[in-house]
């Protein structure tokens, strides 16, 4: 039997971290939490997550600036999916030239089930 999928959530808001942690654990995921982009980079190298949930606006820098480094820090053969989970305006997210699709960005104002659906879709893509 395969182990639980590992999700790393990077967000500076303690309330968001606590809520997302409880919700994802309830749905069977092994959840790691980081309060900053720097801590997220370290945990990415250590935990080798299956997926990263990343906030954009954090005190130690933009999650979008950390995005390329997080992809690299995972150090795995296949790219680690990164979902942007933020209240930042879409134009700030999509105008950065990052390889993001609309399905990679979940607004914090959306129902938490939207985040869970996106996680499931990214971890279990349909067969080609």
C-alpha positions in Angstrom: 0.0 0.0 0.0 1.4 3.4 -0.9 2.0 5.9 1.8 0.2 9.2 2.3 0.9 11.9 -0.2 2.9 14.7 1.3 1.7 18.3 1.0 3.8 21.3 2.0 1.8 24.5 2.8 3.8 27.7 2.8 1.9 30.7 4.2 2.7 33.4 6.7 -0.8 33.5 8.1 -1.0 31.1 11.1 -4.8 30.9 10.9 -4.6 29.8 7.3 -1.9 27.2 8.1 -3.9 25.8 10.9 -7.1 25.5 8.9 -5.5 24.1 5.8 -3.5 21.7 7.9 -6.5 20.3 9.7 -8.6 20.1 6.5 -5.9 18.3 4.5 -5.0 15.9 7.3 -8.7 15.0 7.6 -8.7 14.1 3.9 -5.7 11.7 4.3 -2.7 13.8 3.5 0.6 14.1 5.4 0.9 17.9 5.8 4.0 20.0 6.4 3.8 23.7 7.3 6.2 26.6 6.6 5.7 30.1 7.8 8.0 31.7 5.2 9.4 31.2 1.8 12.9 30.5 3.3 11.4 27.9 5.7 9.5 26.4 2.7 12.7 26.0 0.7 14.3 24.1 3.6 11.3 21.9 4.1 11.0 21.2 0.4 14.6 19.8 0.4 14.0 17.8 3.6 10.5 16.4 3.1 10.4 16.0 -0.7 6.7 16.9 -0.9 4.4 15.5 -3.6 2.8 18.9 -3.9 3.3 22.5 -2.6 0.6 25.0 -1.7 2.2 28.4 -1.9 1.0 31.9 -0.8 2.2 34.9 -2.8 2.4 37.7 -0.3 4.7 37.0 2.6 7.0 39.2 4.8 10.2 37.5 3.6 9.4 37.9 0.0 7.0 36.9 -2.7 6.1 33.2 -3.1 6.3 33.9 -6.8 10.0 34.8 -6.4 10.5 31.5 -4.5 8.6 29.4 -7.1 11.6 28.5 -9.3 13.8 27.7 -6.3 11.1 25.5 -4.8 10.8 23.5 -8.0 14.6 23.0 -8.0 14.8 22.3 -4.2 12.5 19.3 -4.4 15.4 17.5 -6.2 13.2 14.8 -7.7 13.1 13.3 -11.2 9.6 14.6 -11.9 8.5 18.2 -11.2 6.6 18.9 -8.0 3.3 20.6 -8.7 2.9 24.0 -7.0 -0.5 25.4 -6.4 -0.7 29.2 -5.7 -3.2 29.7 -2.9 -3.4 33.5 -2.4 -5.6 36.5 -2.1 -3.3 38.4 -4.5 -4.9 39.8 -7.6 -4.6 37.6 -10.7 -2.7 40.1 -12.7 0.1 40.0 -10.1 0.3 36.3 -10.4 0.0 35.7 -14.1 2.2 38.6 -15.2 5.4 37.1 -13.8 6.2 34.8 -16.7 5.9 31.6 -14.6 4.6 28.4 -16.1 1.2 28.7 -14.4 -2.1 27.7 -15.7 -5.5 28.9 -14.4 -5.9 25.5 -12.6 -2.6 26.2 -10.7 -4.1 29.2 -8.9 -6.7 29.0 -6.2 -8.1 32.2 -4.6 -8.2 32.1 -0.8 -11.7 33.6 -1.0 -12.9 30.4 -2.7 -14.4 27.5 -0.9 -11.7 25.3 0.7 -13.1 22.4 -1.4 -11.7 24.2 -4.5 -8.2 23.8 -3.0 -8.8 20.1 -2.2 -10.1 19.5 -5.8 -7.1 21.2 -7.3 -4.7 19.1 -5.1 -6.5 15.9 -6.2 -6.4 16.9 -9.8 -2.7 17.7 -9.7 -1.7 14.6 -7.8 -3.9 12.3 -9.9 -3.9 13.7 -13.4 -6.0 11.8 -16.0 -4.2 9.2 -18.1 -3.1 10.5 -21.5 
